Amino acid sequence: MLADGTRPGNRGGTLGNYHFWTSVASGFAVLIGGYIIDWLTIDVLFYVSAFIYGGSAWMTLRMQEGTIESNDHTQQ
């Protein structure tokens, strides 16, 4: 889906940026999830995850082709 929102020949930076920040967020998610489970209960972790997944699904549905930053630099 990310590749469909970028122009051919200009995807490398966008995909690399996506994978980097996904890796960073995954690492912090493990740490934060552990603290949430210790501090509250495991039920809260599932509710927070559902909220985050719902928000990301909503943002993905709103994304339109041509709104990614790397596309703006090619149309000068």
C-alpha positions as CSV (number, residue, x, y, z in Angstrom):
1,M,0.0,0.0,0.0
2,L,2.9,2.3,0.7
3,A,4.5,1.6,-2.6
4,D,1.2,2.5,-4.4
5,G,1.3,5.9,-2.8
6,T,4.7,6.8,-4.1
7,R,6.1,7.3,-7.6
8,P,8.4,4.7,-9.2
9,G,12.0,5.6,-8.9
10,N,11.3,7.6,-5.7
11,R,10.3,4.9,-3.4
12,G,13.6,4.0,-1.7
13,G,13.7,6.9,0.8
14,T,10.0,6.6,1.7
15,L,10.1,2.8,2.2
16,G,13.4,3.1,4.2
17,N,12.0,5.8,6.4
18,Y,8.9,3.7,7.0
19,H,10.9,0.6,7.9
20,F,13.2,2.5,10.2
21,W,10.4,4.1,12.2
22,T,8.5,0.9,12.3
23,S,11.5,-0.8,13.9
24,V,12.0,2.0,16.4
25,A,8.3,2.0,17.3
26,S,8.3,-1.8,17.7
27,G,11.2,-1.7,20.1
28,F,9.5,1.0,22.3
29,A,6.2,-0.9,22.1
30,V,7.7,-3.9,23.8
31,L,9.2,-1.8,26.6
32,I,6.0,0.2,27.1
33,G,3.8,-2.9,26.9
34,G,5.9,-4.5,29.7
35,Y,5.4,-1.5,31.9
36,I,1.7,-1.4,31.2
37,I,1.3,-5.1,32.1
38,D,3.3,-4.6,35.4
39,W,1.5,-1.4,36.4
40,L,-2.0,-2.3,35.4
41,T,-3.3,-5.6,33.9
42,I,-2.9,-7.4,30.6
43,D,-6.5,-6.4,29.7
44,V,-5.4,-2.7,29.4
45,L,-2.8,-3.7,26.9
46,F,-5.4,-5.2,24.6
47,Y,-7.6,-2.1,24.9
48,V,-4.8,0.3,24.1
49,S,-3.7,-1.9,21.2
50,A,-7.2,-1.9,19.8
51,F,-7.3,1.9,20.0
52,I,-4.0,2.2,18.2
53,Y,-5.0,-0.2,15.5
54,G,-8.3,1.5,15.0
55,G,-6.5,4.9,14.7
56,S,-4.0,3.6,12.2
57,A,-6.7,2.0,10.1
58,W,-8.7,5.2,10.1
59,M,-5.5,7.1,9.0
60,T,-4.8,4.6,6.3
61,L,-8.3,4.9,4.9
62,R,-7.9,8.6,4.7
63,M,-4.6,8.5,2.9
64,Q,-4.9,9.5,-0.7
65,E,-2.4,9.0,-3.5
66,G,0.0,11.9,-3.8
67,T,-0.1,13.0,-0.2
68,I,3.3,11.4,0.7
69,E,6.1,13.9,1.2
70,S,8.4,12.3,-1.3
71,N,5.9,12.9,-4.2
72,D,6.0,16.7,-3.6
73,H,9.7,16.9,-4.5
74,T,9.3,15.3,-7.9
75,Q,6.7,17.8,-9.2
76,Q,8.8,21.0,-9.4
